[in-house]
Amino acid sequence: MTYTLRDIVHVIDIAPDKAVARAAHEADKNGGDEYAFRLLRPLRGKLLYCTSPWSNLWCVASRNGNKMAVVLFNDSRGERQISLQVDAPNSNYFNGARRLSVHPRRDKQGLELVSNKLNLDKFSQKVSKFSQQLKLQGKSGTTLVFDIADGDNNTQTVTLTQHFAEGILMKVSPEQPLELSISLPSEELARADRTRLKVVLPDYNGQGTVDINGTTVALEEGKWTVRQDIDPSFLKTNTKLTFKTDEQAYGLWMVSIELIDTAVSGSM
């Protein structure tokens, strides 16, 4: 179950346009994948904007009619205390919430899906924000399901575009920095209120820097697909990137920049 749940949540988080291609199920033939899909069943409809302050805590959310789902996966090995805040879509409010988790059955003969009601603010009949401290075990996930009261379905749409540098399966070493360039559309760059560097790092331990059009920042530690917020003012339509290290060489398998516009009018 853990492998399937981890894989699906991660690919929806980092590459939602490619998630449909993920079709490997029941590799271990032990029935665990059934419970991964039961846990993910509420995640339907259209994706909602969802962020996490930690690279190893993944968050995806969706709205389907009057139901809203938020899925969290803790990819660290230890338990994590999570401060969660969920905002109801524009001009709406919550009138019910529950948390879904998967646990071993008491007879230890399999798994079971457990649903626990979450308490909304009892002093307010119209709750538009939900805040709670949650504990999540290492390498595990949970789903929160919210009932949305009648309200306005119009909302803002977040647009994200990804722009790639040429080259794959590259390497950075003390003797050989890596210079790349990325072309960014001027209109998209002007509208972006959030920008990210998105790279694939198979063996990186925090030993490098990246120069972005003359501004040098530390390349944050991470494994495999890593996203790092960067100041939009660092970027140009023809952005130059130079990756360096004074220590151990590391692989750099893909380099891209994401332009995010969080204020586009739209309808869900």
N, C-alpha and C positions, 0 to 999 in steps of 0.2 A: 504493500500500500504506500509506504513512504516514498519509494522511488517514483512511482507514477504521480502522486500528489505533488511532490517537489518539482518534478519535470514540467508538469502542466502549468502550475502556478508561475514558475519562473519564465516559461516561454510566453505566457500571456503578459507578464509584467514587462519583459525586455523586448519582445518582438511580437506584438499582438497580430500583426499582419501575416505572420508565418505560423501561428499556433494551429491553424487548421491542418497543417501537414503532419502534426504529431499524432501518429496512429499506431503506436506500439503498446499493446496491452497484455496483461496476464503472462509476462515472461516467466514468472516463477510458478504459475499454475497453482497458487495457494488460496485464491479467492480474495486476496487483499485488495485488488484493484476495484472490486465492487464497492468497497467502502470509501475509497478515494472518490469515486464518481458520485456516491450518495452525498458525500460532504460537499462536492462541487455542484450538485444539481441546482441549487438556487442561483448560481452564477449564469444568468441568462439575460437576453436583451442587449442593450447597448452599454459599452464600457463607460465608466465614470472616472474622473480625474482622481488619482490616489497617489499619495507620496509617503515615503518612509525616510527617517533620518539615518538609518543604518543600511549598509549595503547587503547585510545578511538577514534582514527582515523584509520579506516581500509582501506587497499589498496589491490586490486587484479588487475592483468593485464594478457593479453593474446595476442597471435599473431595467425592470421588466414590468411595465404597467404600474401597479401600485405596490410592487415589491422591490426592495433594494437589498443587495447582498454585498458584503465585504468579506473577503477571504484574506487571512494572514497566514504566512508560513515563516517559522523561525528556523533559519538555516544554520544557526550556530549549534554547537553541541550541548551548551548549557541552557538552563532555564532563563527566560528573559521576562522582566517586568515591563509591560507595554502601557504607555499612556496614549489612549486612543481617543480621537475626536472625529465624529462623523457629522457632517452638515447635511441636512435635508436638501434635496434639489430646490431650485428657486421657487419661492412662494408656497412651499409645501411644509408639512410637519409630520412627525412620527406619531403613531398611536399604538404601536406595539413593537416589541423586539424580542428575539431569542438567539441563543448561541448554540451552534451545533459542534459537537466534538466526537471523535471516535475513540473508544476505550476497549480494553480486553474485557470479555464477558467474565462474570463472576466464576463460572465453572471452568474458565481458562480454555474453553474449547473453540474459541473464535473471537470475533469482534462484534461490537454493537455501536450503533449511532445514537448518541444521547443529545436530547434537546432540553435546554434550560432557559426559562423565561428571564429576560433582563428587565430591570426596573427602570422606567423612565422617571423624569422629574414629577413627583406626585403633587407638587404645588402648582403645576402648570398644565392646562388642558391642551396647549399647543406647543409641543416640544420640537423645535427646529434644529437643535444641536444635542448630540449625545456624547457624553464624556465618561470614560471609565478606565480604571486601572485593571489590566488583564495579565494573568500569568500564562505563559506559553512554554511548554517543555521544548527542549532542543530537538531539532529535526522533526517538528510536528506542525500541524496546521489546525485552523479553526475557521468556522464560517459564522458570521453574524447576519441575521435576516431581519430587515425592518419593514414594517407595514407603513405605507405612506398614505396619509389622508388625502381626500380630494383637494386638488390645487391646480396651479398653473403648470402645464407641461412644457412651456417655453423655458429655455435655459441657455446658458452660454456653452459654446462648443470649443473644446481645446483642439487645436491642430498641431501636429508634430510632423516635421519632415526631417529625414536623415540624409546627409550628404557625405559621400565616401571619398577618401583618398585612394589613388591608384596603388595597387600592390597588396599582396597577401603573404602570410607566412614569413614575415620579415624578422630581423634580429637587430637588437641594439647592444653595443659593447663599448667599453671605454675607448677602444681604438677607432671605433666606427660609429659616430652618431648617425641618426637617421633623419633625413630631411624630406618632408612631404608637403604637398599643397592641396587645398580643397577649395573648389569654387562654390560660392554661396550666392543664391539669387538675391539681388539688392532689395526687392520688395519684401521678401520673406525675412531677411535680416533686419530690416527696419521695423517690422511688426513684432518680432520676437521679444518677449519680455522675460524669457528664460532660455538659457543655452547650456548644452552639455557636450562634453567630450565623451565619446563612446568607443571603447577599444576592447580587443580581445587579448588577454594576457595569460598564457598557460603556466608561466613559472616565475611570476613577479613577486618580490618581497619588499617593495617600497623603496628601492634603491635608485630611482630615476627622477628626472625632471623633464618638463616639456616647455619649450619656448614657443609662445603664441604671438606671432607678429612682433617680437621684441620683448615681450613680457614673459618672464620665467616663473613657473609655478611648479610645486612638487606634484609628481604623478602619484595619486593616491594608491595605497596598497589594495590589492584585490586579486581574485583568481577568475579566469575565464572572462565572461562579458562584464565589463566594469564601466559604470557611468559616473562622471564627475562634473558637477556644476562649474561653469566658468562664467566670468563676467562678460555680458554681451558686448561691452565696449572694447574688449580685446580683439574682436573679430572684424574682418574686412571681407569684401566680396571675393578677393583672392587671398585666402588665409594661408600663411606659411607656418608650418609646425616643424620643430626640431626636437627630437627625443634624444636625451643624453643620459649617461650613467658613469660615475667614477668608480663603481664597484662591479659586482657580478653582472655578466651579460644576461639579457632576458629576451624572450620571444615577444614579438608584437605582430599578431596574426591579422589584425584588421584595425583600421583607424577611420573614424567618422565623427561628424559634428551633428547634433540634433538642435533644430530651431523650434522653439515651442511658443505658440501664441495662445494665451489662456483667455482672451477676451473677444472671441469671434461670436457674433450673434447667431443663434440657430434654434432648432427645435428638436426635442428628443422623440 
